Amino acid sequence: MGRLSSKNCLVTGAARGIGLAIGKALMREGANVAFVDVDAGVKGIVAGVAKEVAGAGIGRAIGVQADVTSRADIRRAIAETVSAFGSLDVMFNNAGINKPLNFMDVTEENWDQVVRVNALSVLLGCQEAARQMIAQGRGGKIVNTASVASRQGYPNMAPYSASKAAVISLTQAAARALAKQQITVNAFAPAVVLTPLWEQLDKDLVAIGTSKQPGEAIDMFSSTILVGRAARPEDITGTTTFLASADSDYITGQTIMVDGGKFLV
């Protein structure tokens, strides 16, 4: 039996990258997983995931299209998860975007888009998951995706850095608010992870003049990682599965750095 057998989980931003890897790892530990994404193709992606990780003791999966900046959509995604699996035990608020602009070029529209997806969605996800968990009466776990950018502001990623700093504050606030309901709230903070988000970010940084050619930005940001390389999504999932499991029951309000030693804090 896996560490997460009989646990029912929801992961946002789960059509690709870190979110997809999180969901697969949870399933391999026996969890049932709702893969939630704004991408309408998430249901087809999940069908492929179910075949990829099929086997004895493997959890079930569903795909749900939802906009995480909409409270109504988050409520619906949670309702579909509960309808399919019977409860919600673990909520991963993972969805995120980055639209880099040089500091003096940041617009209200750029700020609003990044902060709504990266920070407002975490507030909404924590609130709505907590409501469901409180109604169930047996506690639960909420895990939020922060970033090394939450610890240091970057001049070409000001809204992103601010939004990820907000994730840490929201994690601490929610942990304090929900402790009496036996709900733990934690976050993890990756650095450079080789995902479609970073592939696009690399192109965007060339476009705004931060780097001169594709690959340069990834190499630059990775150069101070002590383990000597950027992460793969699978490098992150040991921590995320731990945070979803009973092994982390005595941890709450914390942000775990999963950055290969880029920042020592």
C-alpha positions as CSV (number, residue, x, y, z in Angstrom):
1,M,0.0,0.0,0.0
2,G,1.3,3.5,-0.9
3,R,1.7,6.3,1.6
4,L,-1.4,8.0,0.1
5,S,-3.7,5.1,-0.3
6,S,-7.3,6.2,0.2
7,K,-6.3,9.9,0.0
8,N,-8.1,12.2,-2.5
9,C,-6.1,15.1,-3.9
10,L,-6.6,18.0,-6.2
11,V,-3.7,19.7,-8.1
12,T,-4.1,22.9,-10.0
13,G,-1.9,23.8,-13.0
14,A,-1.7,20.1,-13.6
15,A,-1.8,19.8,-17.3
16,R,2.0,20.1,-17.6
17,G,5.2,20.8,-15.8
18,I,5.5,20.6,-12.0
19,G,1.7,20.1,-11.5
20,L,1.6,17.1,-13.9
21,A,4.6,15.5,-12.1
22,I,3.0,16.1,-8.7
23,G,-0.2,14.4,-9.7
24,K,1.6,11.4,-11.2
25,A,3.7,11.0,-8.1
26,L,0.7,11.1,-5.8
27,M,-1.1,8.5,-7.9
28,R,2.0,6.2,-7.6
29,E,1.6,6.4,-3.9
30,G,-2.1,5.3,-4.1
31,A,-3.8,8.7,-4.1
32,N,-6.8,9.5,-6.3
33,V,-6.0,12.8,-8.1
34,A,-8.0,15.5,-9.8
35,F,-5.8,17.2,-12.4
36,V,-7.2,20.8,-12.7
37,D,-6.1,23.2,-15.4
38,V,-7.4,26.1,-17.4
39,D,-6.3,24.2,-20.5
40,A,-9.3,22.5,-22.1
41,G,-7.1,19.6,-23.1
42,V,-6.5,18.5,-19.5
43,K,-9.0,15.7,-19.7
44,G,-7.1,14.2,-22.6
45,I,-3.8,14.6,-20.8
46,V,-5.2,12.8,-17.8
47,A,-6.4,9.9,-20.0
48,G,-2.7,9.5,-21.0
49,V,-1.5,9.8,-17.4
50,A,-3.9,7.0,-16.3
51,K,-2.3,4.6,-18.9
52,E,1.2,5.7,-18.0
53,V,1.0,5.0,-14.3
54,A,-1.5,2.2,-14.4
55,G,-0.8,-0.7,-12.0
56,A,-1.7,-2.4,-8.7
57,G,-2.1,0.1,-5.9
58,I,-2.2,3.1,-8.3
59,G,-4.8,5.7,-7.6
60,R,-7.5,7.0,-10.0
61,A,-7.4,10.3,-11.9
62,I,-9.9,12.8,-13.3
63,G,-9.3,15.9,-15.4
64,V,-11.2,19.2,-14.6
65,Q,-11.0,22.4,-16.6
66,A,-11.2,25.4,-14.3
67,D,-9.9,29.0,-14.0
68,V,-8.2,29.2,-10.6
69,T,-8.8,33.0,-10.4
70,S,-12.6,32.3,-10.3
71,R,-14.0,31.2,-6.9
72,A,-16.9,29.6,-8.7
73,D,-14.6,27.5,-10.8
74,I,-12.5,26.4,-7.8
75,R,-15.7,25.4,-5.9
76,R,-16.8,23.4,-9.0
77,A,-13.4,21.7,-9.3
78,I,-13.6,20.7,-5.6
79,A,-17.2,19.5,-6.0
80,E,-16.2,17.4,-9.0
81,T,-13.3,15.9,-7.0
82,V,-15.6,15.1,-4.1
83,S,-18.2,13.6,-6.4
84,A,-15.7,11.4,-8.1
85,F,-13.7,10.3,-5.0
86,G,-15.8,11.0,-2.0
87,S,-13.8,13.7,-0.2
88,L,-11.0,16.2,-0.6
89,D,-8.0,15.4,1.7
90,V,-5.1,17.3,0.0
91,M,-5.2,20.5,-2.0
92,F,-2.2,21.7,-4.1
93,N,-2.5,25.3,-5.2
94,N,0.2,25.0,-7.9
95,A,-1.1,27.0,-10.9
96,G,1.2,29.9,-11.8
97,I,2.4,32.1,-14.6
98,N,5.2,34.5,-15.3
99,K,5.2,37.4,-17.8
100,P,8.6,39.1,-17.4
101,L,9.0,42.8,-18.1
102,N,11.8,45.1,-17.1
103,F,10.9,47.0,-13.9
104,M,10.1,50.3,-15.5
105,D,7.9,48.6,-18.2
106,V,5.6,46.8,-15.8
107,T,2.0,47.8,-16.4
108,E,-1.2,47.5,-14.3
109,E,-2.4,44.8,-16.7
110,N,0.8,42.8,-16.3
111,W,0.7,43.1,-12.5
112,D,-3.0,42.2,-12.3
113,Q,-2.6,39.1,-14.5
114,V,0.4,37.6,-12.7
115,V,-0.8,38.4,-9.2
116,R,-4.3,37.1,-9.8
117,V,-3.1,33.8,-11.1
118,N,-0.2,33.3,-8.6
119,A,-1.6,34.9,-5.4
120,L,-5.3,35.4,-5.6
121,S,-5.8,31.8,-6.7
122,V,-3.9,30.6,-3.6
123,L,-6.2,32.6,-1.3
124,L,-9.3,31.2,-3.1
125,G,-7.9,27.7,-3.2
126,C,-7.0,27.7,0.5
127,Q,-10.4,29.1,1.5
128,E,-12.5,26.7,-0.6
129,A,-10.4,23.6,0.2
130,A,-10.6,24.5,3.9
131,R,-14.4,24.8,3.7
132,Q,-14.7,21.4,2.3
133,M,-12.2,19.9,4.7
134,I,-13.9,21.5,7.7
135,A,-17.3,20.1,6.5
136,Q,-15.8,16.6,6.3
137,G,-14.6,17.0,9.9
138,R,-11.2,15.2,9.7
139,G,-8.7,17.9,8.8
140,G,-6.6,17.9,5.7
141,K,-3.5,19.3,4.0
142,I,-3.0,22.3,1.8
143,V,0.2,22.7,-0.2
144,N,1.1,25.9,-2.1
145,T,3.7,26.5,-4.8
146,A,6.1,29.4,-4.0
147,S,9.4,30.0,-5.6
148,V,13.0,31.2,-4.9
149,A,11.7,34.5,-6.3
150,S,9.6,34.8,-3.1
151,R,12.9,35.4,-1.3
152,Q,14.4,37.9,-3.6
153,G,13.0,40.4,-6.0
154,Y,14.2,40.3,-9.6
155,P,14.2,43.5,-11.8
156,N,12.6,41.8,-14.7
157,M,10.1,39.7,-12.7
158,A,8.7,42.2,-10.1
159,P,5.0,41.1,-10.2
160,Y,6.1,37.4,-10.1
161,S,8.5,38.0,-7.2
162,A,5.8,39.9,-5.3
163,S,3.1,37.3,-6.0
164,K,5.3,34.4,-4.8
165,A,6.2,36.4,-1.6
166,A,2.5,36.7,-1.1
167,V,2.2,32.9,-1.4
168,I,4.5,32.6,1.6
169,S,2.5,35.1,3.6
170,L,-0.8,33.4,2.7
171,T,0.6,30.0,3.7
172,Q,1.6,31.4,7.1
173,A,-1.8,33.1,7.6
174,A,-3.8,30.1,6.5
175,A,-1.7,27.8,8.8
176,R,-2.6,30.0,11.8
177,A,-6.2,30.3,10.8
178,L,-6.8,26.6,10.2
179,A,-4.7,24.8,12.8
180,K,-7.6,24.3,15.1
181,Q,-9.4,22.5,12.3
182,Q,-6.4,20.1,12.0
183,I,-5.6,21.5,8.5
184,T,-1.9,21.9,7.8
185,V,-0.8,24.5,5.3
186,N,2.7,24.5,3.8
187,A,4.6,25.6,0.7
188,F,7.6,24.6,-1.4
189,A,9.9,26.8,-3.3
190,P,11.6,25.6,-6.4
191,A,14.3,27.4,-8.4
192,V,14.9,26.7,-12.1
193,V,12.8,23.7,-13.2
194,L,12.9,22.5,-16.8
195,T,9.3,22.8,-17.7
196,P,7.3,24.5,-20.5
197,L,6.9,27.6,-18.2
198,W,10.7,28.0,-18.1
199,E,11.0,27.3,-21.9
200,Q,8.6,30.2,-22.5
201,L,10.3,32.4,-19.8
202,D,13.6,31.8,-21.6
203,K,12.1,33.2,-24.8
204,D,10.5,36.1,-23.0
205,L,13.7,37.1,-21.4
206,V,15.4,37.2,-24.8
207,A,12.5,39.4,-26.1
208,I,13.0,42.0,-23.4
209,G,16.8,42.1,-23.7
210,T,17.7,40.3,-20.5
211,S,19.5,37.6,-22.4
212,K,20.8,37.4,-26.0
213,Q,20.0,33.9,-27.1
214,P,17.8,31.0,-26.1
215,G,19.2,29.0,-23.2
216,E,21.3,31.8,-21.8
217,A,18.7,32.8,-19.1
218,I,18.3,29.2,-17.9
219,D,22.1,28.9,-17.7
220,M,22.5,32.2,-15.9
221,F,19.8,31.4,-13.3
222,S,21.2,27.9,-12.8
223,S,24.8,28.9,-12.4
224,T,24.5,29.5,-8.6
225,I,22.7,26.2,-7.9
226,L,25.0,24.3,-5.6
227,V,24.1,20.8,-7.0
228,G,25.2,22.1,-10.4
229,R,22.1,21.9,-12.6
230,A,18.5,23.0,-13.1
231,A,15.8,20.7,-11.7
232,R,13.6,18.3,-13.5
233,P,10.0,18.1,-12.3
234,E,10.7,14.7,-10.7
235,D,13.3,16.4,-8.5
236,I,10.4,18.3,-6.8
237,T,8.0,15.4,-6.2
238,G,9.8,13.8,-3.3
239,T,9.0,16.9,-1.3
240,T,5.5,17.4,-2.6
241,T,4.5,13.8,-1.8
242,F,6.0,14.1,1.7
243,L,3.9,17.3,2.3
244,A,0.8,15.4,1.2
245,S,1.5,12.4,3.4
246,A,1.2,11.7,7.1
247,D,5.0,12.0,7.4
248,S,4.5,15.8,7.4
249,D,1.7,15.9,10.0
250,Y,3.7,17.9,12.5
251,I,4.8,20.6,10.0
252,T,2.6,23.6,9.2
253,G,3.2,27.2,8.1
254,Q,6.5,26.3,6.5
255,T,8.1,27.0,3.1
256,I,10.5,24.2,2.1
257,M,13.2,25.3,-0.4
258,V,13.6,22.7,-3.2
259,D,16.2,24.7,-5.1
260,G,19.3,22.6,-5.2
261,G,21.0,25.1,-2.9
262,K,20.5,28.2,-4.9
263,F,19.5,30.2,-1.8
264,L,20.6,29.3,1.7
265,V,18.1,30.8,4.1
